[in-house]
Amino acid sequence: MARDVIPIRRAAASSNAFEYFSTKKDEFVGWARKFSLFPYPFVTACCAMEFMAVSASPYDTDRFGAALPRFSPRQADLLMVVGTVTHKQAPVLLKVWEQMCEPKWVMAFGVCASSGGFYQNYAALQGIDKIIPVDVYVPGCPPRPEMVIDGIMQLQDKIARSRHPVVTDTF
Amino acid sequence: MAAARDLETLRRELVPVAGAATLSHGCFVLLLTPSELVPTVRRLRDEFGFDVLLDVTAVDWLGDALRFEVVHHFYSTTHKARVRLKTRVGSDDPVVDSLGALYGSAAFMERECHDMYGIAFRGNFDLRPILLYEGFVGHPLRKDYPKQREQPLVPYRD
């Protein structure tokens, strides 16, 4: 039995109303998503201290809607990899990233997560982008809180500029 | 005062224990052969009161005939003194006796030393990797391990 397919995009559009609506949809969803980042802190090393500093009241990432750390990857949409990731930990990081629901973004917090930093030996992964895609890099050993806030704001810009398909790939 | 006198006694009695001994920065250093290790440690524990095994590690003297130097550190909580034992072993069969029967804490430290230097400890039957992971080939702290060789567990993205 053939099922009736409801076309999302009309085959012959007589006006550009649909395109206009679609564009505004991306803008609206992007606006909503960029102010409701739920970070999952994958904290492995000394950058954790800086993560605490940037979360606490003087710098206060709550202002950007990125305040509430979720310690379950199922509930998070921003994976903050804070600190050195070793080869032994890499499978764990990959599993956490795979468990996060779409849409998801990744921030490499600190120079070790970005590139391995000054660790170049048998133990350290040379940047988490070897195994998972990274949206924003915040270098520094450790990064200043201002750099982290700048990273969050750049990520928000990126989210606002992105397409946000909610039904299919084209809508 | 009593502590200083104890230390002096210790120095007099400890130094003839092994073939060669020195005093380095207030730490007794004894150079041993593998067969002398366990009897010396037993004397240190039972007669001299060295009740804490602090560390088991090794030094790789690449190129020497006896390539590895297994280093044990002990501490005495009564005398507040430290002693260091250096045991030289060759590279083709680097084996020393385990101290697991004398110090329970030896087991994990010997596993780490086995990870990093490939020293086998006779009598320690659980030398699985403790800091490294299953499948790691080689011993990373040996001088002939290539500095930048990585053994990733996760395939890299292209």
Boltz contact constraints between the chains, C-beta under 6 A:
constraints:
  - contact:
      token1: [A, 87]
      token2: [B, 152]
      max_distance: 6.0
  - contact:
      token1: [A, 87]
      token2: [B, 153]
      max_distance: 6.0
  - contact:
      token1: [A, 88]
      token2: [B, 133]
      max_distance: 6.0
  - contact:
      token1: [A, 90]
      token2: [B, 153]
      max_distance: 6.0
  - contact:
      token1: [A, 90]
      token2: [B, 154]
      max_distance: 6.0
  - contact:
      token1: [A, 91]
      token2: [B, 153]
      max_distance: 6.0
  - contact:
      token1: [A, 91]
      token2: [B, 154]
      max_distance: 6.0
  - contact:
      token1: [A, 94]
      token2: [B, 154]
      max_distance: 6.0
  - contact:
      token1: [A, 120]
      token2: [B, 148]
      max_distance: 6.0
  - contact:
      token1: [A, 122]
      token2: [B, 140]
      max_distance: 6.0
  - contact:
      token1: [A, 130]
      token2: [B, 156]
      max_distance: 6.0
  - contact:
      token1: [A, 131]
      token2: [B, 154]
      max_distance: 6.0
